[in-house]
C-alpha cells in the first residue's frame, strides 16, 4: 500500500511539473542511473561547455561524482537537492544514456528527453528484450500510457539506417523521434584540440608494452558469475605476454565488478573492472581488443585495429540470454575463438602481423555507422536539439 501511494504521489508530482516554465537555455545531463559521470552524456556535456548559449548541468545520485564534476569546473547537483530539483523543474532539455531514471524524472514533466543510449546494440534491448518481462501486459500498458503524458517527448539517437527502425521498436518511438547520427563519446577519437582531456592512463601504465584489452559483456545482468577462470589458463597467458612484451587488461561488465579474482601472481595481467576509467580512453590505448557479444567492439571499429571474439559459450548465450539483432557470424568482423587454445593461436598470428580481417572491419564500420556519425557528433546534436520545441 505504501509503495502504491508513493508511486501515485510520484505521478502527481510528474504531472504538476508540466506546469513549470522551462528554460531553453538549461540542459540537464545524467548517466547510468545517476551513478556515473560517463558515456555519451558525459561527452555531450563537455561539448556543451563550448556553447555559451547553453547552461549544462550534471545531475547525479553519487556525491563523489558531484564533487568530481565540480572540481573539473562544471555545474553539478545531487538529484534530490533543492538546487538540483529546481534546475530539473526549469530545464527544457534532458540528456541520458539508459533512460529517464538517469535523472530525477519526477520533476521533468514535458521536458525534451534525448536518449543517446550506451552503445550500438548487438543484443536486443528495451521493449525488444521480451525475456525481461511481458511489456504488453495490461499493467505495463497502463503504466506506459500514464507516463507518456508528462514524459513522452523523447528522442533517440541511432547510428545508422539499419538501426533507426530497430530503435523505433526497442524504444517504441515514432520515426520522427529517431535521429540517425552517431555517438558523442566517439568524438574523442577525432579530437585534435584536446577539449576532452584524454589522460591515457592505460598507455602510461603499460610503459611501452602493447595492450590487449578484454571486455566481455555481462551474463544475465550479473545474476550469474562471469566464468573468467574457467576459460583462461592465466599461467600460459602470462608467460606468452612476457615473451611478447604485452600487457593483458581485463575489464568485465560493471554487473560483475564485485566478483573477485586474484591476479597478484601474474606480472603482465591486470584486472581494472573496479577502477573508474573511461572506456573510450581505454580503447584509444588498446592494440588488440578481445570481446564476445559486447558492443564495445563497434566503437573500436572506428579505430581500425584488430578485434578477436572469444565466444566460448555462444550456443548457451543465444538460447538463454538475450537474442540478437544481427547475424553474429556476419556482424562480428574478426576471428572467433571458442576455446582458449584457439584464442592463443590467433594472438600469435596477430603479433606476427597477420591481420586477415581489415576489409571486413571496414565493411562492418560502414554498416554500423552513417558517415555523419564518424566525428563531430556532439556539435551536430546540440544544433539539432536546440531546434526541438
PyMOL commands that set and color helices and strands:
alter all, ss='L'
color gray80, all
select helices_A, chain A and resi 2-19+32-34+39-48+63-71+82-90+100-102+105-107+126-128+138-151+161-171+175-177+184-190+201-206+220-222+229-231+234-244+254-256+279-284+296-303+314-320+328-331+340-351+358-368+371-373+377-385
alter helices_A, ss='H'
color red, helices_A
select strands_A, chain A and resi 23-29+55-60+76-78+91-96+112-115+154-158+178-180+210-214+246-250+269-271+288-291+307-310+335-337
alter strands_A, ss='S'
color yellow, strands_A
deselect
rebuild
show_as cartoon
